[in-house]
Amino acid sequence: MQHDKLIHMANQIATFCASNPKGARATANVADHINSFWEPRMRAKLFERIESGSVEDVHPLVLEAMADIRRPVVPEATSQE
């Protein structure tokens, strides 16, 4: 899945959560949704995109939620010596 598609999806989640009348939990709701429904590869790609510094098109709630989004565990490469 392309990075821009992931950003579009994350932004849609943030926009929906921001419209919640109980907006105080909007950031937590973004993280909860991504943690619950995105597979590890999608979350890994989201972290790559955010950490690349190219965040001008990322919704502020997504950026705030990054601290609560679970980073997928990437298995360490084993050397074949």
C-alpha angles and dihedrals in degrees: 000000000000120000093236091055089053091050090049090051093046090049090052090053090049093048091051093047092048090056091058110114088226089059093161090087096044095113092047090048092054091052092043092052095047092045092049102042110023118085118232094259091057092049090047091053090048090053090048091052095046093045091050086071095239097125105130092109096043118106111246091237090058090052091049091047094054091087089061099040111102113244109224116244109246112206114239116248112253117217118230101218 
